[in-house]
Amino acid sequence: MSAESRACWIEAPGRASIRVEPGRAPGAGEVLVRALHSGISRGTELLVFRGEVPASEFHRMRAPFQEGAFPAPVKYGYQSVGIVEQGPDAMRGRAVFCLHPHQTRYVVPAEAVHPLPEGLPPARAVLAANMETAVNALWDAAPRVGDRIAVVGGGVVGLLVAWLAGRLPGCEVELVDVQASRRAVADRLGVAFAKPQDARPGADLVLHASGQPQGLVTALRLAAFEATVVDLSWYGQREVPLPLGEAFHSQRLVLKSSQVGQVAAAQRGRWSHQRRLALALSLLRDPVLDLLVTDSAPFDRLPEVLAHLAAGAPDTLCQRIDYP
């Protein structure tokens, strides 16, 4: 039998703890993974931590290996990187990514883990779910060669969207954020930067990823005639007032949602979730993306780290958790 494991549970809105859980040996077609790192989502995961998942979304927002139920107690998370310790010979010793909550060891079906491609360090692979979201958003947005693209919101997802869009031929990309400190990150990623009041209007395509209602208002303001605004943010229980009585109709704007739970419609006939995640992992091999992992902490401090992030921590991009 495998040794016991420890897992992070949200015990009540705003409060988490580490629980000891019994271990088990993997069965046929399963693997035992020892976690090396996990990442915290600054968007969805903190909404879950604060107990802000609407009752209507309790089923749809379940993570693949979640235990418990919303609002709490619940074991939640989906950015785990580890080493396969037991399982099929071809998998043993491989570094893998898994959509699993924060836990020191866990047993999952072998098809639920995704081997890291050569050249991707495990410590950077915690960005995989964020990169997958960014890829899906650009599939939904369908940018064209030469587009002027505005990305509103300089969190991890917004920065990855801007970085990917900036590599499209002829596209001019401007990252828009209220924090001037994001300029240095944008510079390293090769895209322009502006604060909302200084952002260039008339964008052919706008992607919004700030998580704040005012950010979506800014996104609508920056859109050109008959442009599309793609909203990646999820607001939980918050209401989002929008100025749809201003230029929204006369500009013939399109407001479109993007969410990573489903493969973008244009790709769905050919792309599976596994193929999309493999693409996301391959795109993370660029070392410049290390700058998005700004903070790290040991697993035992995870409950207090969640509380700290939920209270603000505006300078933190990706918070990595390291396992003993």
C-alpha positions as CSV (number, residue, x, y, z in Angstrom):
1,M,0.0,0.0,0.0
2,S,1.1,3.6,-0.7
3,A,1.9,6.0,2.1
4,E,-0.8,8.4,3.3
5,S,-1.1,11.8,1.6
6,R,-2.0,15.3,2.6
7,A,-4.4,17.5,0.8
8,C,-5.7,21.1,1.0
9,W,-9.4,21.4,1.7
10,I,-11.5,24.6,1.8
11,E,-13.3,24.0,5.1
12,A,-15.5,27.1,4.9
13,P,-15.5,30.2,2.7
14,G,-12.2,32.0,3.4
15,R,-10.7,29.2,5.5
16,A,-8.6,26.2,4.3
17,S,-6.7,23.4,6.1
18,I,-4.4,20.5,5.4
19,R,-6.0,17.1,5.8
20,V,-4.3,13.7,6.1
21,E,-5.8,11.2,3.7
22,P,-5.2,7.4,3.4
23,G,-3.2,6.3,0.4
24,R,-3.8,3.3,-1.9
25,A,-1.8,1.4,-4.5
26,P,-2.8,2.1,-8.1
27,G,-4.8,-0.6,-9.9
28,A,-4.7,-1.6,-13.5
29,G,-4.6,1.4,-15.8
30,E,-3.8,3.8,-12.9
31,V,-0.8,5.8,-11.8
32,L,0.4,7.0,-8.4
33,V,1.8,10.6,-8.7
34,R,4.0,12.3,-6.2
35,A,3.4,16.0,-6.5
36,L,6.4,18.4,-7.1
37,H,4.5,21.7,-7.6
38,S,1.0,23.0,-8.0
39,G,-0.3,26.4,-9.1
40,I,-3.1,28.6,-7.7
41,S,-5.6,30.1,-10.1
42,R,-6.0,33.8,-9.1
43,G,-9.5,33.8,-10.8
44,T,-11.7,30.7,-10.4
45,E,-9.9,29.1,-7.5
46,L,-10.0,32.2,-5.3
47,L,-13.8,32.6,-6.1
48,V,-14.2,29.0,-4.8
49,F,-12.1,29.9,-1.7
50,R,-14.2,32.9,-1.0
51,G,-17.4,30.8,-1.4
52,E,-18.6,32.9,-4.5
53,V,-19.6,30.1,-6.8
54,P,-23.3,30.6,-7.7
55,A,-25.6,27.7,-6.8
56,S,-26.6,27.5,-10.5
57,E,-23.0,26.6,-11.3
58,F,-22.2,24.0,-8.6
59,H,-22.3,21.1,-11.1
60,R,-20.6,22.8,-14.1
61,M,-17.8,24.2,-12.0
62,R,-16.6,20.9,-10.5
63,A,-12.9,20.2,-11.1
64,P,-12.0,16.8,-12.5
65,F,-10.8,15.2,-9.2
66,Q,-12.7,17.5,-6.8
67,E,-14.0,16.0,-3.6
68,G,-16.7,17.5,-1.5
69,A,-19.2,20.1,-2.8
70,F,-19.6,23.8,-3.1
71,P,-19.5,26.0,-1.2
72,A,-17.6,23.9,1.4
73,P,-16.0,21.7,2.5
74,V,-14.4,21.0,-0.9
75,K,-11.0,19.9,-2.2
76,Y,-10.4,22.0,-5.3
77,G,-7.7,22.8,-7.7
78,Y,-6.5,21.9,-11.2
79,Q,-2.8,22.7,-11.7
80,S,-0.6,19.9,-10.4
81,V,2.8,18.7,-11.6
82,G,4.5,15.6,-10.3
83,I,6.4,12.4,-10.9
84,V,4.8,9.0,-11.6
85,E,6.0,6.7,-8.9
86,Q,3.9,3.6,-9.6
87,G,2.0,2.5,-12.7
88,P,2.8,1.2,-16.2
89,D,6.5,0.8,-17.0
90,A,6.3,3.4,-19.8
91,M,5.0,6.0,-17.3
92,R,7.1,5.3,-14.3
93,G,9.6,8.1,-13.5
94,R,7.9,10.5,-16.0
95,A,7.2,14.1,-15.0
96,V,3.5,14.8,-15.7
97,F,0.8,17.5,-15.5
98,C,-2.6,16.6,-14.0
99,L,-5.8,18.5,-13.4
100,H,-5.8,17.6,-9.7
101,P,-6.3,19.5,-6.5
102,H,-3.4,20.4,-4.2
103,Q,-2.3,17.1,-2.7
104,T,1.1,15.5,-2.0
105,R,0.3,12.1,-3.6
106,Y,-2.7,10.9,-5.6
107,V,-3.9,8.0,-7.7
108,V,-5.6,8.7,-11.0
109,P,-6.3,6.9,-14.3
110,A,-3.2,6.9,-16.5
111,E,-5.0,8.8,-19.2
112,A,-5.6,11.7,-16.8
113,V,-1.9,12.6,-16.6
114,H,0.0,14.4,-19.4
115,P,3.8,13.8,-19.8
116,L,5.8,17.0,-19.9
117,P,7.5,17.6,-23.3
118,E,11.3,17.7,-23.4
119,G,12.5,21.1,-22.4
120,L,9.7,22.0,-20.1
121,P,10.8,22.2,-16.4
122,P,8.2,21.0,-13.9
123,A,8.3,24.3,-12.0
124,R,7.1,26.2,-15.2
125,A,4.5,23.5,-16.1
126,V,2.1,24.8,-13.4
127,L,1.1,27.4,-16.0
128,A,-0.4,24.7,-18.2
129,A,-4.0,25.3,-17.3
130,N,-3.6,29.0,-17.8
131,M,-1.9,28.5,-21.2
132,E,-4.8,26.1,-22.2
133,T,-7.2,28.9,-21.3
134,A,-5.3,31.4,-23.4
135,V,-5.1,29.1,-26.4
136,N,-8.9,28.4,-26.2
137,A,-9.6,32.2,-26.0
138,L,-7.6,32.9,-29.1
139,W,-9.5,30.1,-30.9
140,D,-12.7,31.7,-29.8
141,A,-11.5,35.2,-30.9
142,A,-10.1,34.1,-34.3
143,P,-7.6,36.9,-34.8
144,R,-6.5,37.7,-38.4
145,V,-3.1,38.6,-39.7
146,G,-2.4,42.3,-39.2
147,D,-5.1,42.8,-36.5
148,R,-4.7,45.5,-33.9
149,I,-5.4,43.6,-30.7
150,A,-6.1,44.9,-27.2
151,V,-5.8,42.6,-24.1
152,V,-7.4,44.1,-21.0
153,G,-6.1,42.6,-17.8
154,G,-2.5,41.8,-17.1
155,G,-2.9,38.7,-15.0
156,V,-1.4,35.4,-16.0
157,V,-4.1,34.5,-18.5
158,G,-4.1,38.0,-20.0
159,L,-0.3,38.0,-20.3
160,L,-0.3,34.6,-22.0
161,V,-3.0,35.7,-24.5
162,A,-1.0,38.9,-25.3
163,W,2.2,36.9,-25.7
164,L,0.5,34.4,-28.1
165,A,-1.2,37.1,-30.0
166,G,2.0,39.1,-30.3
167,R,3.6,36.2,-32.3
168,L,0.9,36.4,-35.0
169,P,2.3,38.0,-38.2
170,G,1.6,41.7,-38.5
171,C,-0.5,41.9,-35.3
172,E,-0.1,44.9,-33.0
173,V,-0.8,43.9,-29.4
174,E,-1.4,46.3,-26.5
175,L,-1.7,45.0,-23.0
176,V,-4.0,47.3,-20.9
177,D,-3.8,47.2,-17.1
178,V,-4.3,49.5,-14.1
179,Q,-0.9,48.5,-12.6
180,A,2.0,50.3,-14.1
181,S,4.3,47.5,-12.9
182,R,2.9,45.3,-15.7
183,R,4.7,47.4,-18.3
184,A,8.0,45.6,-17.5
185,V,6.4,42.2,-17.9
186,A,4.8,43.3,-21.2
187,D,8.2,44.6,-22.4
188,R,9.8,41.2,-21.7
189,L,7.0,39.4,-23.6
190,G,7.4,41.7,-26.6
191,V,4.0,43.6,-26.5
192,A,3.1,47.2,-25.9
193,F,1.5,48.4,-22.6
194,A,-0.9,51.1,-21.6
195,K,-2.9,52.1,-18.6
196,P,-6.7,52.2,-19.3
197,Q,-6.9,56.0,-19.7
198,D,-4.0,55.9,-22.2
199,A,-5.0,52.8,-24.2
200,R,-5.3,53.2,-28.0
201,P,-8.9,52.9,-29.2
202,G,-10.1,51.3,-32.4
203,A,-8.9,47.8,-31.8
204,D,-10.0,45.1,-34.3
205,L,-10.2,42.6,-31.5
206,V,-10.3,43.0,-27.7
207,L,-9.9,40.2,-25.2
208,H,-10.8,40.9,-21.6
209,A,-9.2,39.0,-18.7
210,S,-9.0,41.4,-15.8
211,G,-11.8,39.7,-13.8
212,Q,-13.2,43.1,-13.0
213,P,-16.4,44.6,-14.4
214,Q,-14.7,47.9,-15.1
215,G,-12.2,46.1,-17.2
216,L,-15.0,44.9,-19.5
217,V,-16.3,48.5,-19.7
218,T,-12.8,49.5,-20.9
219,A,-12.7,46.6,-23.4
220,L,-16.0,47.8,-25.0
221,R,-14.6,51.4,-25.2
222,L,-11.4,50.2,-27.1
223,A,-13.3,48.2,-29.7
224,A,-13.5,49.5,-33.3
225,F,-16.5,49.5,-35.6
226,E,-17.9,45.9,-35.8
227,A,-15.1,44.6,-33.6
228,T,-15.4,41.6,-31.3
229,V,-14.9,41.7,-27.6
230,V,-14.1,38.3,-26.0
231,D,-14.6,38.1,-22.3
232,L,-12.5,35.4,-20.5
233,S,-13.4,36.6,-17.0
234,W,-15.7,34.7,-14.7
235,Y,-17.4,36.9,-12.1
236,G,-19.0,34.4,-9.8
237,Q,-22.0,35.9,-8.0
238,R,-21.1,39.5,-8.9
239,E,-23.4,41.5,-11.2
240,V,-21.7,43.2,-14.1
241,P,-23.2,46.6,-15.3
242,L,-22.3,47.6,-18.8
243,P,-22.8,50.8,-20.8
244,L,-24.8,49.1,-23.6
245,G,-26.7,52.3,-24.2
246,E,-23.7,54.2,-25.4
247,A,-21.8,53.2,-28.6
248,F,-22.4,49.4,-28.3
249,H,-25.2,49.3,-30.9
250,S,-24.0,52.1,-33.2
251,Q,-20.6,50.4,-33.4
252,R,-22.2,47.1,-34.0
253,L,-20.0,45.4,-31.5
254,V,-20.0,41.6,-30.7
255,L,-19.6,40.6,-27.1
256,K,-18.6,36.9,-26.8
257,S,-17.8,34.7,-23.8
258,S,-14.9,32.2,-23.8
259,Q,-14.5,29.4,-21.2
260,V,-11.9,26.6,-21.2
261,G,-14.3,23.8,-20.1
262,Q,-15.3,23.3,-23.7
263,V,-13.0,23.2,-26.7
264,A,-13.7,26.3,-28.9
265,A,-16.5,25.6,-31.3
266,A,-14.4,26.1,-34.4
267,Q,-11.9,23.5,-33.3
268,R,-14.2,21.0,-31.5
269,G,-14.6,18.6,-34.4
270,R,-10.8,17.9,-34.6
271,W,-9.4,18.8,-31.2
272,S,-9.9,16.8,-28.0
273,H,-9.1,18.2,-24.5
274,Q,-6.0,16.1,-24.4
275,R,-4.7,17.4,-27.7
276,R,-5.3,21.0,-26.6
277,L,-3.5,20.4,-23.3
278,A,-0.5,18.8,-25.2
279,L,-0.4,22.0,-27.3
280,A,-0.5,24.2,-24.2
281,L,2.4,22.2,-22.6
282,S,4.5,22.5,-25.8
283,L,4.0,26.3,-25.9
284,L,5.4,26.6,-22.3
285,R,8.9,25.6,-23.4
286,D,9.9,29.2,-23.9
287,P,12.0,30.2,-20.9
288,V,10.7,33.8,-21.0
289,L,7.5,32.5,-19.4
290,D,9.4,31.9,-16.1
291,L,8.8,35.6,-15.3
292,L,5.0,34.8,-14.8
293,V,5.8,32.6,-11.8
294,T,6.4,35.4,-9.4
295,D,5.9,33.7,-6.0
296,S,6.5,30.3,-4.4
297,A,5.7,28.8,-1.0
298,P,5.9,25.3,0.6
299,F,2.8,23.1,0.7
300,D,2.3,23.4,4.4
301,R,1.7,27.2,4.0
302,L,-1.0,26.7,1.4
303,P,-4.0,27.7,3.6
304,E,-2.4,31.0,4.6
305,V,-1.3,31.6,1.0
306,L,-4.9,31.2,-0.2
307,A,-6.1,33.7,2.4
308,H,-3.3,36.1,1.5
309,L,-4.1,36.0,-2.2
310,A,-7.9,36.3,-1.6
311,A,-7.2,39.5,0.3
312,G,-5.4,41.1,-2.6
313,A,-1.6,40.6,-3.3
314,P,-1.7,42.6,-6.6
315,D,1.9,42.0,-7.4
316,T,1.6,38.2,-7.5
317,L,1.1,36.7,-10.9
318,C,1.3,32.9,-10.7
319,Q,1.7,31.6,-7.1
320,R,3.5,28.2,-7.1
321,I,3.3,25.7,-4.3
322,D,6.3,23.5,-3.8
323,Y,6.0,20.0,-2.2
324,P,8.6,18.3,0.0
